[in-house]
Amino acid sequence: MKNNRSTKLDNSFLAEHKLSTAPPPLDSLFWKMWNACQSIANQALNTEFIQGIKTGTLDPVSYGGFNVIDAYYCFNGEQDYLVAESKASNPILKAFLLKKYNSYQKYNETFPKVWHVRDAGGIVPSKVCKQYSEFESNVASHKAPIYTLIAMMPCEYLWAWLGAQLSPPLSGNLYAPWITENDYPDGAYAMGNFLVEYQKENPVDETLATQLYSQAMTYEFQNFNTAINR
């Protein structure tokens, strides 16, 4: 029930690449982008879907449908990270993108067993999910690889932030594991700290970065906002 799209970084990965999971500096691009999108994060928090998780009243059918639609995004997105990784020259950036690919690949292997969905071909995606998938593919194919990492960050950090806002879960809440297991900002923080070091030697268009981040954040919100079955 956790965000299986997030990137879990083990201690060996962190040590090998000298990555910190402390919150990035307050003046970093990580926080500039997040602060620019705080209102969208608040909108996501206040969706009926997320509030239903908080109270434990979310219809399990809606939760299941959300996960099946998410499978469409993940099946299609798996190769995007290999595309971006193949273009990256920075070894740590390559490692992040490959880690993300491996994470998606592992997650996608669970869909046939858990949701009885073999691939994206039989899924009817929501309009938002399809647009999000196409957006991600476009960034991976046509932008420098660092922008794929940046477009990943809303997924990486928004869910962790939501988990923190909903914690601690109410006793007996069916969705308590979603709340507690999503409260994991380490992967996002490591990416933010890497971005600080990357910018010391490589140009990053912060206006473009914020535009891409904001678009990805908007898709995340819209996915939650359209998840309730009517």
VOBAFI-47477 format. One record per residue (C-alpha): residue number from 1; residue in one letter; chain; x, y, z. Coordinates in steps of 0.2 Angstrom, whole numbers. Last residue first. Example, Ala and Ser with C-alpha at 12.3 -4.5 7.8 and 13.67 -1.06 7.14 Angstrom:
<nodes>
> num,residuo,cadena,c1,c2,c3
> 2,S,A,68,-5,36
> 1,A,A,62,-22,39
</nodes>
This chain:
<nodes>
> num,residuo,cadena,c1,c2,c3
> 230,R,A,-93,40,-45
> 229,N,A,-77,31,-42
> 228,I,A,-64,41,-33
> 227,A,A,-47,42,-41
> 226,T,A,-49,59,-51
> 225,N,A,-42,70,-37
> 224,F,A,-28,58,-33
> 223,N,A,-22,57,-51
> 222,Q,A,-24,76,-52
> 221,F,A,-13,79,-38
> 220,E,A,1,69,-45
> 219,Y,A,-2,77,-62
> 218,T,A,0,94,-55
> 217,M,A,16,89,-46
> 216,A,A,23,83,-63
> 215,Q,A,19,99,-71
> 214,S,A,26,109,-56
> 213,Y,A,42,99,-57
> 212,L,A,44,102,-76
> 211,Q,A,41,121,-74
> 210,T,A,53,122,-59
> 209,A,A,66,113,-69
> 208,L,A,63,124,-84
> 207,T,A,65,140,-73
> 206,E,A,80,132,-64
> 205,D,A,90,129,-80
> 204,V,A,103,117,-74
> 203,P,A,121,120,-79
> 202,N,A,134,107,-73
> 201,E,A,149,108,-61
> 200,K,A,142,116,-45
> 199,Q,A,124,111,-50
> 198,Y,A,128,92,-48
> 197,E,A,133,95,-30
> 196,V,A,116,103,-26
> 195,L,A,107,90,-36
> 194,F,A,115,77,-26
> 193,N,A,107,84,-10
> 192,G,A,90,85,-18
> 191,M,A,91,67,-24
> 190,A,A,97,61,-7
> 189,Y,A,82,71,1
> 188,A,A,70,62,-11
> 187,G,A,76,45,-6
> 186,D,A,76,49,12
> 185,P,A,59,56,13
> 184,Y,A,50,41,19
> 183,D,A,33,43,27
> 182,N,A,25,32,14
> 181,E,A,26,17,25
> 180,T,A,17,25,39
> 179,I,A,2,32,30
> 178,W,A,0,17,17
> 177,P,A,2,5,32
> 176,A,A,-12,14,41
> 175,Y,A,-24,12,27
> 174,L,A,-36,0,36
> 173,N,A,-37,12,50
> 172,G,A,-39,2,66
> 171,S,A,-31,15,77
> 170,L,A,-30,32,68
> 169,P,A,-14,34,58
> 168,P,A,0,45,66
> 167,S,A,4,53,54
> 166,L,A,-7,60,40
> 165,Q,A,4,75,36
> 164,A,A,20,64,37
> 163,G,A,12,52,24
> 162,L,A,7,66,13
> 161,W,A,25,73,14
> 160,A,A,32,56,9
> 159,W,A,20,55,-5
> 158,L,A,25,72,-11
> 157,Y,A,43,68,-10
> 156,E,A,47,55,-23
> 155,C,A,32,58,-34
> 154,P,A,37,76,-35
> 153,M,A,55,72,-37
> 152,M,A,54,61,-53
> 151,A,A,53,76,-64
> 150,I,A,69,82,-57
> 149,L,A,78,66,-61
> 148,T,A,71,66,-79
> 147,Y,A,77,84,-80
> 146,I,A,95,78,-75
> 145,P,A,94,67,-91
> 144,A,A,94,82,-103
> 143,K,A,77,83,-111
> 142,H,A,69,75,-127
> 141,S,A,67,57,-123
> 140,A,A,66,56,-104
> 139,V,A,55,72,-103
> 138,N,A,44,66,-117
> 137,S,A,42,49,-109
> 136,E,A,37,57,-92
> 135,F,A,24,69,-101
> 134,E,A,16,54,-110
> 133,S,A,14,45,-94
> 132,Y,A,7,60,-85
> 131,Q,A,-5,62,-100
> 130,K,A,-11,44,-99
> 129,C,A,-14,45,-80
> 128,V,A,-23,61,-82
> 127,K,A,-35,54,-96
> 126,S,A,-38,39,-85
> 125,P,A,-31,23,-91
> 124,V,A,-40,8,-98
> 123,I,A,-29,-6,-94
> 122,G,A,-27,-22,-105
> 121,G,A,-12,-17,-114
> 120,A,A,-2,-10,-99
> 119,D,A,4,-27,-94
> 118,R,A,-1,-43,-85
> 117,V,A,-14,-37,-73
> 116,H,A,-20,-50,-60
> 115,W,A,-19,-36,-47
> 114,V,A,-7,-45,-34
> 113,K,A,1,-58,-44
> 112,P,A,1,-50,-62
> 111,F,A,5,-33,-54
> 110,T,A,20,-39,-44
> 109,E,A,32,-39,-58
> 108,N,A,29,-21,-61
> 107,Y,A,36,-17,-44
> 106,K,A,53,-25,-48
> 105,Q,A,54,-17,-65
> 104,Y,A,49,0,-58
> 103,S,A,63,-2,-44
> 102,N,A,76,-7,-57
> 101,Y,A,72,8,-68
> 100,K,A,73,20,-53
> 99,K,A,90,12,-48
> 98,L,A,96,14,-66
> 97,L,A,91,33,-65
> 96,F,A,99,35,-49
> 95,A,A,115,26,-54
> 94,K,A,116,36,-71
> 93,L,A,115,52,-60
> 92,I,A,129,46,-49
> 91,P,A,140,42,-64
> 90,N,A,137,59,-73
> 89,S,A,137,54,-92
> 88,A,A,118,52,-94
> 87,K,A,111,48,-111
> 86,S,A,108,29,-108
> 85,E,A,101,33,-91
> 84,A,A,87,44,-98
> 83,V,A,82,30,-110
> 82,L,A,83,17,-96
> 81,Y,A,72,28,-85
> 80,D,A,59,29,-99
> 79,Q,A,59,10,-101
> 78,E,A,49,8,-84
> 77,G,A,37,22,-87
> 76,N,A,24,12,-98
> 75,F,A,22,-2,-86
> 74,C,A,22,11,-71
> 73,Y,A,9,22,-78
> 72,Y,A,-3,8,-83
> 71,A,A,0,0,-66
> 70,D,A,-5,17,-58
> 69,I,A,-22,14,-66
> 68,V,A,-23,-3,-57
> 67,N,A,-18,5,-41
> 66,F,A,-31,19,-42
> 65,G,A,-44,6,-46
> 64,G,A,-40,-4,-30
> 63,Y,A,-41,11,-19
> 62,S,A,-58,16,-27
> 61,V,A,-64,-1,-24
> 60,P,A,-57,-1,-6
> 59,D,A,-69,14,-3
> 58,L,A,-59,27,7
> 57,T,A,-66,28,25
> 56,G,A,-50,25,35
> 55,T,A,-50,43,41
> 54,K,A,-33,48,33
> 53,I,A,-35,37,18
> 52,G,A,-52,45,14
> 51,Q,A,-43,62,16
> 50,I,A,-31,56,3
> 49,F,A,-45,51,-9
> 48,E,A,-56,65,-6
> 47,T,A,-43,77,-10
> 46,N,A,-36,89,4
> 45,L,A,-18,83,4
> 44,A,A,-17,84,-15
> 43,Q,A,-23,102,-14
> 42,N,A,-10,106,-1
> 41,A,A,3,99,-12
> 40,I,A,-3,110,-26
> 39,S,A,-2,125,-15
> 38,Q,A,16,120,-10
> 37,C,A,21,120,-28
> 36,A,A,34,135,-28
> 35,N,A,39,129,-11
> 34,W,A,44,112,-18
> 33,M,A,54,119,-33
> 32,K,A,64,131,-22
> 31,W,A,66,117,-9
> 30,F,A,75,105,-21
> 29,L,A,83,120,-29
> 28,S,A,93,123,-13
> 27,D,A,91,138,-2
> 26,L,A,85,128,13
> 25,P,A,100,116,11
> 24,P,A,94,98,8
> 23,P,A,86,88,22
> 22,A,A,98,74,28
> 21,T,A,98,59,17
> 20,S,A,116,62,12
> 19,L,A,124,53,-3
> 18,K,A,143,48,-4
> 17,H,A,139,37,-20
> 16,E,A,145,21,-13
> 15,A,A,139,25,5
> 14,L,A,121,29,-1
> 13,F,A,120,14,-12
> 12,S,A,127,3,2
> 11,N,A,115,10,14
> 10,D,A,100,6,4
> 9,L,A,90,18,-7
> 8,K,A,72,16,-9
> 7,T,A,65,25,-24
> 6,S,A,47,29,-24
> 5,R,A,35,21,-37
> 4,N,A,30,8,-24
> 3,N,A,21,22,-15
> 2,K,A,15,11,0
> 1,M,A,0,0,0
</nodes>
